[in-house]
Amino acid sequence: MSSAQGLPPRVVVYTPQAMLRAPGAMFREMLADLRRSRELAWRLAVRDISAQYRASVLGYLWAFITPLVTTLMWVFMSTAGVVKVSDTGMPYAVFVFTGTMLWQIFTESITMPQAQVTSSQSMVVKLNFPREALILAGMLKVLFGVLVKAAVLVPVVLFFGVLPDVHLLLFPLALLALVLVGTSIGLLLVPVGTLYSDVGRFVPMATQFLMYVTPVVYAMPKSGLLATFFQANPLSALILTGRAWLTGSASPMLIEFLLVVAVAAVLLLLGWVLYRLSMSVLIERMGS
Amino acid sequence: MEKEVLIRVEGVSKKYCTDLRRSLRYGMQDMFGELRGKPRGHELRAQEFWAVKDIDLEVRRGECLGLIGHNGAGKTTLLRMLNGLVKPDTGRIEIRGRVGALIALGAGFNPILTGRENIYVNASVLGLRKADVAARIEEVIDFSEIRDFIDTPVRNYSSGMTVRLGFSVAALMLEPDILFLDEVLAVGDMAFTLKCLNLMRSIMDRTACVFVSHNMPLVSSFCTHARMMHKGQFITAPDEPMADVMNRYVALAPTLRSHFGDGAEVSAQLLSSRGRTVDGAETIHQGDEMILEVECTVSEPATIFFVIKTQGTVPLVHYVVEEQGQEKVFAAGQHTFTLNLGRADLNSSNYGLGVTVRRASDHAVMGKRDGLLDLVVKADLVTWSHMVRRASIIPGHGTPDALPQFLATRQGGEPA
């Protein structure tokens, strides 16, 4: 006998055995599920994006309103002399706006995997669909936001008289790198973060702190303890590279940038394996 | 020839933890176990219990297994394992073929989007391609009978409408070899439920189906066989007749019992019983004459009504107690009498006998009681019962040969 399609029926076996015992089969399944989840991911992303802005007056403007307000705040504080900002090599408004926009892409990416799992909990615990779709859909949503941001960033930079050059062609890569790094960290946090809400509280705090040791709203100090922090912070390379490629110069930390991207790619793969392995445990503990 | 086995479950168990903090910690442990390539443990840790224990099961194509049991018996956990959502802690599950699950109807619905948009999302979650959906979307909308509102945001739908849409997508889109149904047909209005049942029946002979429900009539009409779960285990045999499985279900339910106020007390005993079940319910066969010995005390002149209810809840047959064609008014004081309730033209199920005592002067209720007796009826035929009927007091109560005499006259006679 065969199933409706005339193919031999798909046989699935569930046992208490750990999936890592058969890594070959596991990787084959991972790739198959990734393929299966493409259409669903697209559908979920379209659903969320259209729903997100349908019940809103300002709609897509929200993608850059927050960075805009942050920029205005910092520009105000620096012109009023509340904070003293060292020379940034470009109009300060451009520096802060590019910085906060890029930073927001990173924070959105880092919180995305957990947000995706949590918001789809009722679906996840009841239906068997490729879980990769949730993360892929999240990445699509973040990338949509990135598109909106990029469409705003370039004219703003031009408006302030900063001229991009041929490096602008590399700029999308810097944006993708931010999404990659954010997502890989976020994905690694999902297994523990789904069980314990502590993770969800810790992440925004940590990113807030990280922002001040990354050249987002002020330039990297040349010396001192803070300089060491900035240098050691892998995110500095990402932000500096992105900003440089947008504003028409070469990346000052290209080697570090490539290294961070390579490490993030490995982490993403690791996070993916961990995410798959932990899913059945998480469903058990999440309940319905 | 027997058809192929599509669901095979061998010695499957699953443990759960009663304490949240511990449960989370065990979750971490299990996750690290997975990472280290260790299989799940066979032993219970502190505050754990077996939610599902040593389940063996086979379902063939064309069979429908009704999974019944009280809340917390482990039905849903078992279904989740079959569906591959959680891993078994012991044993092995083999699933052959395409799985359809009508479990979370309308999964992935976004309230802000319209019904039509949500059909695409929902179908996608169920693993269907956009082209397949586009080809059948009109059929889905027609089936759901909510075409007028299909371009309205789902948040304006009533819960019944949402379920209609969810069911229509899932049912029409899937062509499963294996079908899991968890209490999904309990929703929606009657017409729609019947339509869904007919649709399900039409795919039944091609699928192996597992049906979880608390609706016994539905299970008995829908399933080819049933298993009763209790505390994670099957307590009925694989080949046990459906009626017996149902009886086990009802027997485990705590019966509703209420007490008389002051002014009336009634107790009754069934004389025509065929014996008692383990749980104390009286067994009778369909067509048996039901004869009660009643003892009652009333403080004022009163009339007495008996009522047979299904599973202690829904009134089915009312009896007005009368004597020689007249409604009997019991004077204040104590009475004992024998009452003929007539033939039990009831269907196979469990029933409860209740009583109501009303004051003769103004018909005010002096007392009520459910669960005076538990009855188990065994039947071969399905009958329609008369809802209200007369029950006559047999003459000559207390004399030793009154009842035998009465029964002798009944032997050749017509039933009342």
Interface residues (C-beta under 8 A of the other chain):
Chain A: M1 S3 A4 P9 R10 V11 V12 V13 Y14 T15 P16 Q17 A18 M19 L20 R21 R36 E39 L40 R43 L44 R47 D48 S50 A51 R54 A55 S120 S122 M123 V125 K126 L127 N128 F129 P191 V192 L195 Y196 L274 L277 S278 S280 V281 L282 I283 E284 R285 S288
Chain B: K3 E4 L6 Y16 S23 L24 Y26 G27 M28 D30 M31 G33 E34 L35 R36 G37 K38 P39 R40 R61 T76 R80 M81 N83 G84 L85 V86 K87 P88 D89 T90 G91 R92 I93 E94 I95 R96 G97 R98 V99 A101 I103 A104 A107 G108 N110 I112 L113 E117 Y120 V121 S124 V125 L126 G127 R129 K130 E175 D177
